Amino acid sequence: MKPGVLVFEPDKEFRWRGHLLFPGLLDGEHIFEITDNGNGTTTFKQSEKFNGILVPLFKKMLDYNTTKGFNLMNTRMKERVEAK
């Protein structure tokens, strides 16, 4: 996959979409959202949407790997941010 950036708004949102071989086969759109809560805290949310004709064949693997990867990334990011 060679993802293309769809949205880049500093301190707000970063979004990209990639395709396996060609659009419609297996597409993934990854979204990072940052919200300033106005009280000195920030909420970070990431999500991913999959589309394409191969999604049903890979759904369990995509769900497991995506959740595992999100949790690991979120843990590491939290550690780095709070260490500063």
Jmol script that loads the backbone (N, CA, C; Angstrom):
load data "model"
ATOM      1  N   MET A   1       0.839  -1.193   0.000  1.00  0.00           N
ATOM      2  CA  MET A   1       0.000   0.000   0.000  1.00  0.00           C
ATOM      3  C   MET A   1       0.872   1.240   0.000  1.00  0.00           C
ATOM      4  N   LYS A   2       0.491   2.195  -0.792  1.00  0.00           N
ATOM      5  CA  LYS A   2       1.134   3.509  -0.801  1.00  0.00           C
ATOM      6  C   LYS A   2       0.033   4.520  -0.500  1.00  0.00           C
ATOM      7  N   PRO A   3      -0.156   4.836   0.787  1.00  0.00           N
ATOM      8  CA  PRO A   3      -1.272   5.710   1.141  1.00  0.00           C
ATOM      9  C   PRO A   3      -1.089   7.138   0.656  1.00  0.00           C
ATOM     10  N   GLY A   4      -2.220   7.782   0.426  1.00  0.00           N
ATOM     11  CA  GLY A   4      -2.240   9.197   0.068  1.00  0.00           C
ATOM     12  C   GLY A   4      -2.921   9.979   1.175  1.00  0.00           C
ATOM     13  N   VAL A   5      -2.362  11.133   1.493  1.00  0.00           N
ATOM     14  CA  VAL A   5      -2.924  11.976   2.551  1.00  0.00           C
ATOM     15  C   VAL A   5      -4.206  12.641   2.052  1.00  0.00           C
ATOM     16  N   LEU A   6      -5.267  12.520   2.844  1.00  0.00           N
ATOM     17  CA  LEU A   6      -6.561  13.131   2.517  1.00  0.00           C
ATOM     18  C   LEU A   6      -6.768  14.439   3.264  1.00  0.00           C
ATOM     19  N   VAL A   7      -6.356  14.461   4.550  1.00  0.00           N
ATOM     20  CA  VAL A   7      -6.540  15.645   5.397  1.00  0.00           C
ATOM     21  C   VAL A   7      -5.313  15.803   6.275  1.00  0.00           C
ATOM     22  N   PHE A   8      -4.809  17.027   6.353  1.00  0.00           N
ATOM     23  CA  PHE A   8      -3.761  17.338   7.322  1.00  0.00           C
ATOM     24  C   PHE A   8      -4.062  18.713   7.903  1.00  0.00           C
ATOM     25  N   GLU A   9      -4.584  18.731   9.107  1.00  0.00           N
ATOM     26  CA  GLU A   9      -4.856  19.960   9.848  1.00  0.00           C
ATOM     27  C   GLU A   9      -4.050  19.884  11.134  1.00  0.00           C
ATOM     28  N   PRO A  10      -2.925  20.617  11.230  1.00  0.00           N
ATOM     29  CA  PRO A  10      -2.079  20.531  12.433  1.00  0.00           C
ATOM     30  C   PRO A  10      -2.894  20.695  13.709  1.00  0.00           C
ATOM     31  N   ASP A  11      -2.591  19.853  14.675  1.00  0.00           N
ATOM     32  CA  ASP A  11      -3.233  19.855  15.992  1.00  0.00           C
ATOM     33  C   ASP A  11      -4.721  19.509  15.945  1.00  0.00           C
ATOM     34  N   LYS A  12      -5.200  18.958  14.817  1.00  0.00           N
ATOM     35  CA  LYS A  12      -6.618  18.602  14.723  1.00  0.00           C
ATOM     36  C   LYS A  12      -6.846  17.236  14.087  1.00  0.00           C
ATOM     37  N   GLU A  13      -6.382  17.066  12.851  1.00  0.00           N
ATOM     38  CA  GLU A  13      -6.701  15.828  12.149  1.00  0.00           C
ATOM     39  C   GLU A  13      -5.623  15.476  11.117  1.00  0.00           C
ATOM     40  N   PHE A  14      -5.373  14.178  11.019  1.00  0.00           N
ATOM     41  CA  PHE A  14      -4.498  13.619   9.986  1.00  0.00           C
ATOM     42  C   PHE A  14      -5.191  12.367   9.480  1.00  0.00           C
ATOM     43  N   ARG A  15      -5.388  12.299   8.156  1.00  0.00           N
ATOM     44  CA  ARG A  15      -6.149  11.194   7.575  1.00  0.00           C
ATOM     45  C   ARG A  15      -5.498  10.774   6.256  1.00  0.00           C
ATOM     46  N   TRP A  16      -5.378   9.452   6.070  1.00  0.00           N
ATOM     47  CA  TRP A  16      -4.867   8.960   4.803  1.00  0.00           C
ATOM     48  C   TRP A  16      -5.643   7.741   4.361  1.00  0.00           C
ATOM     49  N   ARG A  17      -5.529   7.425   3.075  1.00  0.00           N
ATOM     50  CA  ARG A  17      -6.181   6.237   2.521  1.00  0.00           C
ATOM     51  C   ARG A  17      -5.180   5.492   1.650  1.00  0.00           C
ATOM     52  N   GLY A  18      -5.188   4.182   1.795  1.00  0.00           N
ATOM     53  CA  GLY A  18      -4.334   3.332   0.975  1.00  0.00           C
ATOM     54  C   GLY A  18      -5.149   2.225   0.348  1.00  0.00           C
ATOM     55  N   HIS A  19      -4.620   1.661  -0.715  1.00  0.00           N
ATOM     56  CA  HIS A  19      -5.299   0.597  -1.458  1.00  0.00           C
ATOM     57  C   HIS A  19      -4.341  -0.571  -1.660  1.00  0.00           C
ATOM     58  N   LEU A  20      -4.864  -1.764  -1.586  1.00  0.00           N
ATOM     59  CA  LEU A  20      -4.094  -2.952  -1.936  1.00  0.00           C
ATOM     60  C   LEU A  20      -4.218  -3.141  -3.440  1.00  0.00           C
ATOM     61  N   LEU A  21      -3.140  -2.972  -4.135  1.00  0.00           N
ATOM     62  CA  LEU A  21      -3.035  -3.079  -5.592  1.00  0.00           C
ATOM     63  C   LEU A  21      -3.823  -2.002  -6.334  1.00  0.00           C
ATOM     64  N   PHE A  22      -5.149  -1.953  -6.161  1.00  0.00           N
ATOM     65  CA  PHE A  22      -5.952  -0.933  -6.834  1.00  0.00           C
ATOM     66  C   PHE A  22      -7.206  -0.658  -6.008  1.00  0.00           C
ATOM     67  N   PRO A  23      -7.788   0.546  -6.139  1.00  0.00           N
ATOM     68  CA  PRO A  23      -8.975   0.903  -5.357  1.00  0.00           C
ATOM     69  C   PRO A  23     -10.125  -0.086  -5.567  1.00  0.00           C
ATOM     70  N   GLY A  24     -10.785  -0.399  -4.447  1.00  0.00           N
ATOM     71  CA  GLY A  24     -11.947  -1.287  -4.484  1.00  0.00           C
ATOM     72  C   GLY A  24     -11.637  -2.725  -4.110  1.00  0.00           C
ATOM     73  N   LEU A  25     -10.366  -3.079  -4.110  1.00  0.00           N
ATOM     74  CA  LEU A  25      -9.985  -4.436  -3.737  1.00  0.00           C
ATOM     75  C   LEU A  25      -9.918  -4.552  -2.216  1.00  0.00           C
ATOM     76  N   LEU A  26      -9.070  -3.740  -1.598  1.00  0.00           N
ATOM     77  CA  LEU A  26      -8.974  -3.626  -0.142  1.00  0.00           C
ATOM     78  C   LEU A  26      -8.444  -2.235   0.149  1.00  0.00           C
ATOM     79  N   ASP A  27      -9.324  -1.372   0.598  1.00  0.00           N
ATOM     80  CA  ASP A  27      -8.984   0.015   0.878  1.00  0.00           C
ATOM     81  C   ASP A  27      -9.019   0.245   2.380  1.00  0.00           C
ATOM     82  N   GLY A  28      -8.065   1.006   2.880  1.00  0.00           N
ATOM     83  CA  GLY A  28      -8.042   1.358   4.298  1.00  0.00           C
ATOM     84  C   GLY A  28      -7.869   2.848   4.472  1.00  0.00           C
ATOM     85  N   GLU A  29      -8.737   3.445   5.270  1.00  0.00           N
ATOM     86  CA  GLU A  29      -8.635   4.870   5.588  1.00  0.00           C
ATOM     87  C   GLU A  29      -8.358   4.997   7.076  1.00  0.00           C
ATOM     88  N   HIS A  30      -7.224   5.605   7.411  1.00  0.00           N
ATOM     89  CA  HIS A  30      -6.789   5.748   8.799  1.00  0.00           C
ATOM     90  C   HIS A  30      -6.962   7.199   9.216  1.00  0.00           C
ATOM     91  N   ILE A  31      -7.511   7.402  10.414  1.00  0.00           N
ATOM     92  CA  ILE A  31      -7.841   8.745  10.886  1.00  0.00           C
ATOM     93  C   ILE A  31      -7.277   8.955  12.284  1.00  0.00           C
ATOM     94  N   PHE A  32      -6.560  10.061  12.452  1.00  0.00           N
ATOM     95  CA  PHE A  32      -6.095  10.519  13.762  1.00  0.00           C
ATOM     96  C   PHE A  32      -6.799  11.838  14.045  1.00  0.00           C
ATOM     97  N   GLU A  33      -7.452  11.954  15.195  1.00  0.00           N
ATOM     98  CA  GLU A  33      -8.127  13.197  15.579  1.00  0.00           C
ATOM     99  C   GLU A  33      -7.622  13.644  16.945  1.00  0.00           C
ATOM    100  N   ILE A  34      -7.348  14.934  17.077  1.00  0.00           N
ATOM    101  CA  ILE A  34      -6.876  15.507  18.337  1.00  0.00           C
ATOM    102  C   ILE A  34      -7.849  16.610  18.736  1.00  0.00           C
ATOM    103  N   THR A  35      -8.328  16.541  19.978  1.00  0.00           N
ATOM    104  CA  THR A  35      -9.269  17.530  20.487  1.00  0.00           C
ATOM    105  C   THR A  35      -8.704  18.175  21.746  1.00  0.00           C
ATOM    106  N   ASP A  36      -8.604  19.485  21.727  1.00  0.00           N
ATOM    107  CA  ASP A  36      -8.218  20.240  22.924  1.00  0.00           C
ATOM    108  C   ASP A  36      -9.462  20.347  23.797  1.00  0.00           C
ATOM    109  N   ASN A  37      -9.405  19.775  24.989  1.00  0.00           N
ATOM    110  CA  ASN A  37     -10.569  19.767  25.875  1.00  0.00           C
ATOM    111  C   ASN A  37     -10.780  21.083  26.608  1.00  0.00           C
ATOM    112  N   GLY A  38      -9.845  22.030  26.442  1.00  0.00           N
ATOM    113  CA  GLY A  38     -10.005  23.348  27.053  1.00  0.00           C
ATOM    114  C   GLY A  38      -9.696  23.393  28.534  1.00  0.00           C
ATOM    115  N   ASN A  39      -9.221  22.290  29.098  1.00  0.00           N
ATOM    116  CA  ASN A  39      -8.929  22.250  30.529  1.00  0.00           C
ATOM    117  C   ASN A  39      -7.501  21.754  30.792  1.00  0.00           C
ATOM    118  N   GLY A  40      -6.641  21.888  29.762  1.00  0.00           N
ATOM    119  CA  GLY A  40      -5.266  21.420  29.904  1.00  0.00           C
ATOM    120  C   GLY A  40      -5.071  19.972  29.501  1.00  0.00           C
ATOM    121  N   THR A  41      -6.139  19.324  29.056  1.00  0.00           N
ATOM    122  CA  THR A  41      -6.031  17.942  28.595  1.00  0.00           C
ATOM    123  C   THR A  41      -6.384  17.866  27.111  1.00  0.00           C
ATOM    124  N   THR A  42      -5.978  16.778  26.519  1.00  0.00           N
ATOM    125  CA  THR A  42      -6.229  16.548  25.096  1.00  0.00           C
ATOM    126  C   THR A  42      -6.786  15.143  24.917  1.00  0.00           C
ATOM    127  N   THR A  43      -7.731  15.012  23.997  1.00  0.00           N
ATOM    128  CA  THR A  43      -8.255  13.699  23.645  1.00  0.00           C
ATOM    129  C   THR A  43      -7.719  13.321  22.274  1.00  0.00           C
ATOM    130  N   PHE A  44      -7.140  12.129  22.198  1.00  0.00           N
ATOM    131  CA  PHE A  44      -6.623  11.589  20.943  1.00  0.00           C
ATOM    132  C   PHE A  44      -7.487  10.401  20.545  1.00  0.00           C
ATOM    133  N   LYS A  45      -7.916  10.379  19.305  1.00  0.00           N
ATOM    134  CA  LYS A  45      -8.740   9.271  18.816  1.00  0.00           C
ATOM    135  C   LYS A  45      -8.185   8.837  17.465  1.00  0.00           C
ATOM    136  N   GLN A  46      -8.055   7.538  17.293  1.00  0.00           N
ATOM    137  CA  GLN A  46      -7.696   7.025  15.981  1.00  0.00           C
ATOM    138  C   GLN A  46      -8.689   5.951  15.576  1.00  0.00           C
ATOM    139  N   SER A  47      -8.907   5.854  14.286  1.00  0.00           N
ATOM    140  CA  SER A  47      -9.828   4.852  13.767  1.00  0.00           C
ATOM    141  C   SER A  47      -9.388   4.463  12.364  1.00  0.00           C
ATOM    142  N   GLU A  48      -9.933   3.375  11.901  1.00  0.00           N
ATOM    143  CA  GLU A  48      -9.636   2.917  10.553  1.00  0.00           C
ATOM    144  C   GLU A  48     -10.890   2.304   9.963  1.00  0.00           C
ATOM    145  N   LYS A  49     -11.143   2.617   8.711  1.00  0.00           N
ATOM    146  CA  LYS A  49     -12.282   2.061   7.987  1.00  0.00           C
ATOM    147  C   LYS A  49     -11.740   1.253   6.825  1.00  0.00           C
ATOM    148  N   PHE A  50     -12.255   0.052   6.656  1.00  0.00           N
ATOM    149  CA  PHE A  50     -11.856  -0.790   5.544  1.00  0.00           C
ATOM    150  C   PHE A  50     -13.033  -0.981   4.602  1.00  0.00           C
ATOM    151  N   ASN A  51     -12.746  -0.932   3.310  1.00  0.00           N
ATOM    152  CA  ASN A  51     -13.744  -1.164   2.273  1.00  0.00           C
ATOM    153  C   ASN A  51     -13.106  -1.989   1.167  1.00  0.00           C
ATOM    154  N   GLY A  52     -13.939  -2.595   0.355  1.00  0.00           N
ATOM    155  CA  GLY A  52     -13.450  -3.345  -0.799  1.00  0.00           C
ATOM    156  C   GLY A  52     -13.939  -4.777  -0.789  1.00  0.00           C
ATOM    157  N   ILE A  53     -13.790  -5.416  -1.929  1.00  0.00           N
ATOM    158  CA  ILE A  53     -14.352  -6.762  -2.078  1.00  0.00           C
ATOM    159  C   ILE A  53     -13.623  -7.822  -1.249  1.00  0.00           C
ATOM    160  N   LEU A  54     -12.388  -7.557  -0.830  1.00  0.00           N
ATOM    161  CA  LEU A  54     -11.652  -8.534  -0.021  1.00  0.00           C
ATOM    162  C   LEU A  54     -11.887  -8.396   1.483  1.00  0.00           C
ATOM    163  N   VAL A  55     -12.569  -7.351   1.907  1.00  0.00           N
ATOM    164  CA  VAL A  55     -12.779  -7.131   3.346  1.00  0.00           C
ATOM    165  C   VAL A  55     -13.418  -8.333   4.035  1.00  0.00           C
ATOM    166  N   PRO A  56     -14.472  -8.943   3.497  1.00  0.00           N
ATOM    167  CA  PRO A  56     -15.068 -10.094   4.193  1.00  0.00           C
ATOM    168  C   PRO A  56     -14.077 -11.250   4.410  1.00  0.00           C
ATOM    169  N   LEU A  57     -13.158 -11.444   3.497  1.00  0.00           N
ATOM    170  CA  LEU A  57     -12.187 -12.531   3.623  1.00  0.00           C
ATOM    171  C   LEU A  57     -11.152 -12.262   4.718  1.00  0.00           C
ATOM    172  N   PHE A  58     -10.862 -10.990   4.964  1.00  0.00           N
ATOM    173  CA  PHE A  58      -9.812 -10.618   5.916  1.00  0.00           C
ATOM    174  C   PHE A  58     -10.344  -9.918   7.164  1.00  0.00           C
ATOM    175  N   LYS A  59     -11.665  -9.870   7.350  1.00  0.00           N
ATOM    176  CA  LYS A  59     -12.264  -9.079   8.430  1.00  0.00           C
ATOM    177  C   LYS A  59     -11.704  -9.420   9.809  1.00  0.00           C
ATOM    178  N   LYS A  60     -11.657 -10.678  10.174  1.00  0.00           N
ATOM    179  CA  LYS A  60     -11.163 -11.053  11.506  1.00  0.00           C
ATOM    180  C   LYS A  60      -9.710 -10.632  11.687  1.00  0.00           C
ATOM    181  N   MET A  61      -8.886 -10.865  10.686  1.00  0.00           N
ATOM    182  CA  MET A  61      -7.478 -10.493  10.768  1.00  0.00           C
ATOM    183  C   MET A  61      -7.323  -8.977  10.847  1.00  0.00           C
ATOM    184  N   LEU A  62      -8.075  -8.244  10.023  1.00  0.00           N
ATOM    185  CA  LEU A  62      -8.005  -6.785  10.040  1.00  0.00           C
ATOM    186  C   LEU A  62      -8.436  -6.243  11.399  1.00  0.00           C
ATOM    187  N   ASP A  63      -9.535  -6.759  11.925  1.00  0.00           N
ATOM    188  CA  ASP A  63     -10.026  -6.295  13.227  1.00  0.00           C
ATOM    189  C   ASP A  63      -9.001  -6.574  14.321  1.00  0.00           C
ATOM    190  N   TYR A  64      -8.440  -7.780  14.371  1.00  0.00           N
ATOM    191  CA  TYR A  64      -7.480  -8.149  15.405  1.00  0.00           C
ATOM    192  C   TYR A  64      -6.196  -7.327  15.281  1.00  0.00           C
ATOM    193  N   ASN A  65      -5.616  -7.289  14.094  1.00  0.00           N
ATOM    194  CA  ASN A  65      -4.361  -6.559  13.907  1.00  0.00           C
ATOM    195  C   ASN A  65      -4.527  -5.060  14.114  1.00  0.00           C
ATOM    196  N   THR A  66      -5.648  -4.515  13.666  1.00  0.00           N
ATOM    197  CA  THR A  66      -5.892  -3.088  13.830  1.00  0.00           C
ATOM    198  C   THR A  66      -6.009  -2.740  15.306  1.00  0.00           C
ATOM    199  N   THR A  67      -6.810  -3.491  16.050  1.00  0.00           N
ATOM    200  CA  THR A  67      -6.983  -3.233  17.479  1.00  0.00           C
ATOM    201  C   THR A  67      -5.660  -3.388  18.226  1.00  0.00           C
ATOM    202  N   LYS A  68      -4.937  -4.443  17.935  1.00  0.00           N
ATOM    203  CA  LYS A  68      -3.643  -4.680  18.585  1.00  0.00           C
ATOM    204  C   LYS A  68      -2.672  -3.536  18.281  1.00  0.00           C
ATOM    205  N   GLY A  69      -2.591  -3.133  17.035  1.00  0.00           N
ATOM    206  CA  GLY A  69      -1.699  -2.040  16.639  1.00  0.00           C
ATOM    207  C   GLY A  69      -2.096  -0.716  17.266  1.00  0.00           C
ATOM    208  N   PHE A  70      -3.396  -0.414  17.290  1.00  0.00           N
ATOM    209  CA  PHE A  70      -3.876   0.826  17.916  1.00  0.00           C
ATOM    210  C   PHE A  70      -3.499   0.857  19.389  1.00  0.00           C
ATOM    211  N   ASN A  71      -3.757  -0.240  20.093  1.00  0.00           N
ATOM    212  CA  ASN A  71      -3.474  -0.280  21.529  1.00  0.00           C
ATOM    213  C   ASN A  71      -1.993  -0.091  21.806  1.00  0.00           C
ATOM    214  N   LEU A  72      -1.135  -0.741  21.040  1.00  0.00           N
ATOM    215  CA  LEU A  72       0.298  -0.593  21.225  1.00  0.00           C
ATOM    216  C   LEU A  72       0.755   0.834  20.929  1.00  0.00           C
ATOM    217  N   MET A  73       0.297   1.381  19.825  1.00  0.00           N
ATOM    218  CA  MET A  73       0.670   2.749  19.476  1.00  0.00           C
ATOM    219  C   MET A  73       0.181   3.737  20.523  1.00  0.00           C
ATOM    220  N   ASN A  74      -1.051   3.589  20.956  1.00  0.00           N
ATOM    221  CA  ASN A  74      -1.611   4.509  21.948  1.00  0.00           C
ATOM    222  C   ASN A  74      -0.838   4.452  23.260  1.00  0.00           C
ATOM    223  N   THR A  75      -0.466   3.258  23.681  1.00  0.00           N
ATOM    224  CA  THR A  75       0.300   3.106  24.918  1.00  0.00           C
ATOM    225  C   THR A  75       1.646   3.805  24.800  1.00  0.00           C
ATOM    226  N   ARG A  76       2.350   3.575  23.698  1.00  0.00           N
ATOM    227  CA  ARG A  76       3.673   4.181  23.501  1.00  0.00           C
ATOM    228  C   ARG A  76       3.570   5.706  23.384  1.00  0.00           C
ATOM    229  N   MET A  77       2.564   6.178  22.673  1.00  0.00           N
ATOM    230  CA  MET A  77       2.399   7.619  22.517  1.00  0.00           C
ATOM    231  C   MET A  77       2.109   8.271  23.871  1.00  0.00           C
ATOM    232  N   LYS A  78       1.243   7.673  24.656  1.00  0.00           N
ATOM    233  CA  LYS A  78       0.905   8.207  25.979  1.00  0.00           C
ATOM    234  C   LYS A  78       2.160   8.275  26.859  1.00  0.00           C
ATOM    235  N   GLU A  79       2.968   7.224  26.823  1.00  0.00           N
ATOM    236  CA  GLU A  79       4.207   7.211  27.608  1.00  0.00           C
ATOM    237  C   GLU A  79       5.134   8.360  27.199  1.00  0.00           C
ATOM    238  N   ARG A  80       5.291   8.553  25.905  1.00  0.00           N
ATOM    239  CA  ARG A  80       6.192   9.611  25.411  1.00  0.00           C
ATOM    240  C   ARG A  80       5.674  11.007  25.738  1.00  0.00           C
ATOM    241  N   VAL A  81       4.388  11.218  25.536  1.00  0.00           N
ATOM    242  CA  VAL A  81       3.801  12.545  25.799  1.00  0.00           C
ATOM    243  C   VAL A  81       3.855  12.894  27.275  1.00  0.00           C
ATOM    244  N   GLU A  82       3.533  11.928  28.127  1.00  0.00           N
ATOM    245  CA  GLU A  82       3.513  12.204  29.565  1.00  0.00           C
ATOM    246  C   GLU A  82       4.915  12.281  30.164  1.00  0.00           C
ATOM    247  N   ALA A  83       5.923  11.796  29.469  1.00  0.00           N
ATOM    248  CA  ALA A  83       7.301  11.860  29.958  1.00  0.00           C
ATOM    249  C   ALA A  83       7.898  13.254  29.775  1.00  0.00           C
ATOM    250  N   LYS A  84       7.287  14.086  28.982  1.00  0.00           N
ATOM    251  CA  LYS A  84       7.822  15.433  28.699  1.00  0.00           C
ATOM    252  C   LYS A  84       7.430  16.436  29.742  1.00  0.00           C
TER     253      LYS A  84
END
end "model"
wireframe off; spacefill off
backbone 0.3
color backbone group
